[in-house]
């Protein structure tokens, strides 16, 4: 069985935009992927509302992806594929982050995930990384940042042997 870890924010968690809670498993995009792939794949959902790449939340603890990715990867070993979907919350105006800064945060999270996954002490399949950036952020001013992040993410993917 292949293990696929999805590490992200409220989009990965499946938070409903109307703030009424979480979508049912079969409705969430991770659940849909699980249904498409079948029983040969174990889908691991690690979504957390408000999660950022490297920025602290002034109100809620433990939202920096860089601080959590190592523990998450270690707790789910062996991991065959890691999909990192972050960046939306980095677009909050309080962080004053441009697309390049957010992409560098994604890179830091991916590198830490890679380092932790590489410490597995048993044979593994090649660990692959899927780094995705949000096309439209829902935070004030976020649309302009998220619209230009893709080239930075593509550069990081090519340099880090990500897919």
C-alpha positions as CSV (number, residue, x, y, z in Angstrom):
1,X,0.0,0.0,0.0
2,X,1.3,3.5,-0.9
3,X,0.9,6.3,1.7
4,X,0.1,9.7,0.4
5,X,0.3,12.6,2.9
6,X,-1.6,15.8,2.1
7,X,-0.3,18.6,4.3
8,X,-2.2,21.9,4.0
9,X,-4.5,24.5,5.4
10,X,-8.3,24.8,5.6
11,X,-8.6,23.7,2.0
12,X,-7.0,20.3,2.8
13,X,-9.0,20.2,6.1
14,X,-12.2,20.6,4.1
15,X,-13.5,23.7,5.9
16,X,-16.8,24.9,4.6
17,X,-16.8,28.6,3.3
18,X,-20.0,29.3,5.1
19,X,-18.2,28.5,8.4
20,X,-20.6,25.6,9.2
21,X,-17.9,23.1,9.9
22,X,-16.1,20.5,7.8
23,X,-17.3,18.8,4.6
24,X,-18.0,15.1,4.8
25,X,-15.0,12.8,3.8
26,X,-16.5,11.9,0.4
27,X,-17.0,15.6,-0.4
28,X,-13.5,16.8,0.6
29,X,-11.0,16.8,-2.3
30,X,-8.7,14.4,-0.4
31,X,-11.6,12.0,0.1
32,X,-12.4,12.2,-3.6
33,X,-8.8,11.3,-4.4
34,X,-9.0,8.4,-2.1
35,X,-12.1,7.1,-3.8
36,X,-10.5,7.5,-7.2
37,X,-7.3,5.7,-6.2
38,X,-8.9,2.8,-4.4
39,X,-7.6,0.5,-1.7
40,X,-4.0,0.4,-2.8
41,X,-3.5,3.9,-1.5
42,X,-3.7,5.3,2.1
43,X,-4.7,8.9,2.0
44,X,-3.4,10.8,5.1
45,X,-5.2,14.2,5.6
46,X,-3.2,16.7,7.6
47,X,-5.2,19.9,7.0
48,X,-5.3,22.7,9.6
49,X,-7.3,25.9,9.4
50,X,-5.1,28.9,9.4
51,X,-1.9,27.0,8.6
52,X,0.9,29.1,7.0
53,X,4.3,28.2,5.6
54,X,6.5,30.2,8.0
55,X,4.3,32.9,9.6
56,X,3.0,32.7,13.2
57,X,-0.7,33.3,13.9
58,X,-1.1,36.0,16.6
59,X,-4.2,34.3,18.0
60,X,-3.8,30.5,17.4
61,X,-0.8,28.4,18.3
62,X,0.9,25.9,16.0
63,X,0.0,27.3,12.6
64,X,3.5,27.5,11.1
65,X,3.9,24.6,8.6
66,X,7.6,24.7,9.0
67,X,7.3,23.8,12.7
68,X,4.9,20.9,12.1
69,X,5.9,19.2,8.9
70,X,8.8,17.2,10.4
71,X,6.6,15.8,13.2
72,X,3.8,15.0,10.8
73,X,6.0,13.2,8.3
74,X,7.7,11.2,11.1
75,X,4.4,10.2,12.6
76,X,3.1,8.8,9.3
77,X,6.2,7.0,8.0
78,X,6.6,5.4,5.6
79,X,5.4,8.1,3.2
80,X,5.6,7.6,-0.5
81,X,4.1,10.9,-1.7
82,X,3.9,14.2,0.1
83,X,1.5,16.9,-1.3
84,X,2.0,20.3,0.3
85,X,-0.8,22.7,-0.3
86,X,0.0,26.0,1.5
87,X,0.2,29.7,0.8
88,X,-3.4,30.9,1.0
89,X,-3.0,32.1,4.6
90,X,0.4,33.6,3.9
91,X,-1.5,36.1,1.7
92,X,-3.0,37.8,4.8
93,X,-2.1,41.4,4.8
94,X,-0.7,41.2,8.4
95,X,2.3,39.2,7.0
96,X,3.2,41.7,4.2
97,X,4.5,38.8,2.2
98,X,5.1,38.9,-1.6
99,X,4.9,35.9,-3.9
100,X,8.6,35.3,-3.7
101,X,8.6,35.2,0.1
102,X,5.6,32.8,0.2
103,X,7.3,30.6,-2.4
104,X,10.5,30.5,-0.3
105,X,8.3,29.5,2.7
106,X,6.9,26.6,0.6
107,X,10.5,25.6,-0.3
108,X,11.5,25.6,3.4
109,X,8.5,23.4,4.3
110,X,9.3,21.0,1.4
111,X,13.0,20.8,2.3
112,X,12.1,20.0,5.9
113,X,9.6,17.3,4.8
114,X,12.3,15.9,2.5
115,X,14.9,15.8,5.3
116,X,12.5,14.0,7.6
117,X,11.2,11.5,5.0
118,X,14.8,10.7,4.1
119,X,15.5,9.6,7.6
120,X,13.3,6.5,7.2
121,X,15.2,3.4,8.3
122,X,13.5,0.9,6.0
123,X,13.3,0.5,2.3
124,X,11.0,3.1,0.7
125,X,9.6,4.1,-2.7
126,X,10.9,7.4,-4.0
127,X,9.3,10.2,-2.1
128,X,7.7,12.7,-4.4
129,X,6.5,16.2,-3.6
130,X,3.6,18.0,-5.1
131,X,3.7,21.7,-4.2
132,X,0.7,23.6,-5.2
133,X,-0.1,27.3,-4.8
134,X,-3.5,28.8,-4.5
135,X,-4.6,30.7,-7.6
136,X,-6.9,33.0,-5.6
137,X,-6.5,33.8,-2.0
138,X,-9.5,34.9,-0.1
139,X,-7.7,37.3,2.1
140,X,-7.7,41.0,1.4
141,X,-4.9,41.7,-1.1
142,X,-4.2,38.0,-1.5
143,X,-5.4,37.7,-5.1
144,X,-2.6,39.9,-6.4
145,X,0.0,37.8,-4.6
146,X,-1.4,34.4,-5.4
147,X,-1.8,35.4,-9.1
148,X,2.0,35.7,-9.5
149,X,3.3,32.9,-7.2
150,X,3.2,30.1,-9.8
151,X,6.5,30.9,-11.5
152,X,8.3,30.9,-8.2
153,X,6.7,27.5,-7.2
154,X,7.7,26.0,-10.6
155,X,11.3,27.2,-10.0
156,X,11.4,25.6,-6.6
157,X,9.9,22.4,-7.9
158,X,12.6,22.1,-10.6
159,X,15.4,22.9,-8.2
160,X,14.2,20.5,-5.5
161,X,13.3,17.6,-7.8
162,X,9.7,18.0,-6.8
163,X,6.8,17.0,-9.1
